Amino acid sequence: MTDYPVQPSIRAKLKTRLQSIAPRACTTTAKADAKPVRQQRVRAIWVNAMLWTFQGWLAMFYAGASFAKLTAPPKHLAILLGWAEHVPQPFVMAVGAIEAALAIGMLVPILGWAIGKPVLTYSALGLLAIQSVVILYHLVSLDILAVVLNIALIAMTASILFFKSARHIY
């Protein structure tokens, strides 16, 4: 029988190769990249918390508004909403139903991101459309406080649309 030289195992080759590379890798890249990665994670956590807070506020605001439009008698709606006395009651109820659906759509990502992302995107777009029409009405009627409120709602909805619908990790 002939003896063949024993080849070093792949594991031994990798181990020696890693031992020769490891000191250089630890001193140059690991320490330099550790802080920015941590800062990115912390920023992502804070941005995500801010966006979920905005989503909750918008859902509560529009759920309350839709509840009032769907359940209040027309006499009370005329007092609460100036425009409700100029349009038919079924239109007011339809707007309330749309707002309720969009409010629910703001919270759908809790169930799952695969289903929730498109629903959230369309809900945010729908809320932006409603807010744009409402802000025009309040500008024409010179209701400055309502205009400021709608600007805040538009800012929250636009930030949700930008950060959650874009290709971010948030």
C-alpha positions as CSV (number, residue, x, y, z in Angstrom):
1,M,0.0,0.0,0.0
2,T,1.1,3.5,-0.7
3,D,0.7,6.3,1.8
4,Y,-0.8,9.4,0.4
5,P,-0.1,12.7,2.1
6,V,-2.9,13.8,4.3
7,Q,-4.6,16.9,3.0
8,P,-5.5,19.5,5.6
9,S,-9.3,19.7,6.1
10,I,-11.3,22.6,4.8
11,R,-12.0,23.6,8.3
12,A,-8.3,23.8,9.2
13,K,-7.7,25.9,6.1
14,L,-10.5,28.3,7.0
15,K,-9.3,28.5,10.6
16,T,-5.8,29.5,9.6
17,R,-7.0,31.9,7.0
18,L,-9.4,33.6,9.5
19,Q,-6.7,33.9,12.1
20,S,-4.5,35.7,9.6
21,I,-7.3,38.1,8.6
22,A,-9.1,38.6,11.9
23,P,-6.7,41.1,13.6
24,R,-6.9,43.4,10.6
25,A,-10.6,43.2,10.3
26,C,-11.2,43.9,14.0
27,T,-9.1,46.9,14.1
28,T,-10.2,48.6,10.9
29,T,-13.9,48.0,10.1
30,A,-15.6,46.6,13.2
31,K,-14.8,49.6,15.4
32,A,-15.3,52.2,12.7
33,D,-18.8,50.8,11.8
34,A,-20.1,50.0,15.2
35,K,-21.3,53.5,16.2
36,P,-23.1,54.5,13.0
37,V,-25.0,51.2,12.9
38,R,-26.1,51.7,16.5
39,Q,-27.1,55.2,15.7
40,Q,-29.1,54.0,12.7
41,R,-30.9,51.4,14.8
42,V,-31.7,54.0,17.5
43,R,-33.0,56.4,14.9
44,A,-35.1,53.7,13.3
45,I,-36.7,52.8,16.7
46,W,-37.5,56.5,17.4
47,V,-38.9,57.1,13.9
48,N,-41.0,54.0,14.0
49,A,-42.4,55.0,17.4
50,M,-43.2,58.5,16.1
51,L,-45.0,57.1,13.1
52,W,-47.0,54.6,15.1
53,T,-48.0,57.5,17.4
54,F,-49.1,59.5,14.4
55,Q,-51.1,56.5,13.0
56,G,-52.8,56.1,16.4
57,W,-53.7,59.8,16.6
58,L,-55.1,59.8,13.0
59,A,-57.0,56.7,13.6
60,M,-58.6,58.1,16.8
61,F,-59.3,61.4,15.2
62,Y,-61.0,60.0,12.1
63,A,-62.8,57.3,14.1
64,G,-64.3,59.9,16.3
65,A,-65.2,62.1,13.3
66,S,-66.8,59.2,11.5
67,F,-68.8,58.1,14.6
68,A,-70.2,61.6,14.8
69,K,-71.1,61.7,11.2
70,L,-72.7,58.3,11.3
71,T,-74.7,58.6,14.5
72,A,-75.5,62.2,15.2
73,P,-78.9,63.6,14.1
74,P,-78.7,66.2,11.2
75,K,-79.6,69.0,13.6
76,H,-76.6,68.4,15.8
77,L,-74.3,67.9,12.7
78,A,-75.3,71.3,11.5
79,I,-74.0,72.8,14.7
80,L,-70.8,70.7,14.7
81,L,-70.1,70.9,11.0
82,G,-70.9,73.9,9.0
83,W,-71.0,72.1,5.7
84,A,-73.4,69.3,6.9
85,E,-76.4,71.6,6.6
86,H,-75.7,72.3,2.9
87,V,-75.4,68.7,1.7
88,P,-77.8,65.7,1.9
89,Q,-77.6,63.4,5.0
90,P,-76.6,60.3,2.9
91,F,-73.5,62.2,1.7
92,V,-72.5,63.1,5.3
93,M,-73.0,59.4,6.2
94,A,-71.0,58.3,3.2
95,V,-68.1,60.6,4.2
96,G,-68.3,59.2,7.7
97,A,-68.1,55.6,6.4
98,I,-65.1,56.4,4.2
99,E,-63.4,58.1,7.2
100,A,-64.1,55.0,9.4
101,A,-62.6,52.7,6.7
102,L,-59.5,54.9,6.4
103,A,-59.1,55.1,10.2
104,I,-59.1,51.3,10.3
105,G,-56.7,51.2,7.4
106,M,-54.2,53.2,9.4
107,L,-54.0,50.4,12.0
108,V,-54.0,47.4,9.7
109,P,-50.2,47.1,9.7
110,I,-50.6,45.7,13.3
111,L,-51.9,42.5,11.7
112,G,-49.0,42.0,9.4
113,W,-46.7,44.1,7.2
114,A,-47.3,42.1,4.0
115,I,-51.0,42.9,4.1
116,G,-50.8,46.2,6.0
117,K,-48.3,48.1,3.8
118,P,-50.6,48.5,0.8
119,V,-53.6,49.2,3.0
120,L,-51.7,51.8,4.9
121,T,-50.5,53.4,1.7
122,Y,-54.0,53.7,0.3
123,S,-55.4,54.9,3.6
124,A,-52.8,57.6,3.9
125,L,-53.5,58.7,0.3
126,G,-57.3,58.7,1.0
127,L,-56.8,60.8,4.2
128,L,-54.6,63.2,2.3
129,A,-57.3,63.6,-0.3
130,I,-60.0,64.3,2.3
131,Q,-57.7,66.7,4.2
132,S,-57.0,68.6,1.0
133,V,-60.7,69.1,0.3
134,V,-61.4,70.0,3.9
135,I,-58.6,72.5,4.1
136,L,-59.9,74.2,1.0
137,Y,-63.3,74.5,2.6
138,H,-61.9,76.0,5.8
139,L,-59.8,78.4,3.8
140,V,-62.8,79.7,1.9
141,S,-64.9,79.9,5.1
142,L,-61.9,81.7,6.9
143,D,-61.8,79.2,9.8
144,I,-58.1,79.7,10.7
145,L,-58.1,77.3,13.6
146,A,-59.5,74.5,11.5
147,V,-56.9,75.3,8.8
148,V,-54.1,74.9,11.4
149,L,-55.5,71.6,12.6
150,N,-55.7,70.3,9.0
151,I,-52.1,71.4,8.3
152,A,-51.0,69.3,11.3
153,L,-53.1,66.3,10.1
154,I,-51.6,66.7,6.6
155,A,-48.1,66.8,8.1
156,M,-48.7,63.6,10.1
157,T,-50.3,61.8,7.2
158,A,-47.6,62.8,4.8
159,S,-44.8,61.7,7.1
160,I,-46.5,58.3,7.5
161,L,-46.9,58.0,3.8
162,F,-43.3,59.0,3.1
163,F,-41.6,56.9,5.7
164,K,-43.8,53.8,5.8
165,S,-44.5,53.5,2.1
166,A,-40.9,54.2,1.0
167,R,-38.2,51.5,1.0
168,H,-37.2,52.2,4.5
169,I,-36.8,49.6,7.3
170,Y,-39.2,51.5,9.5
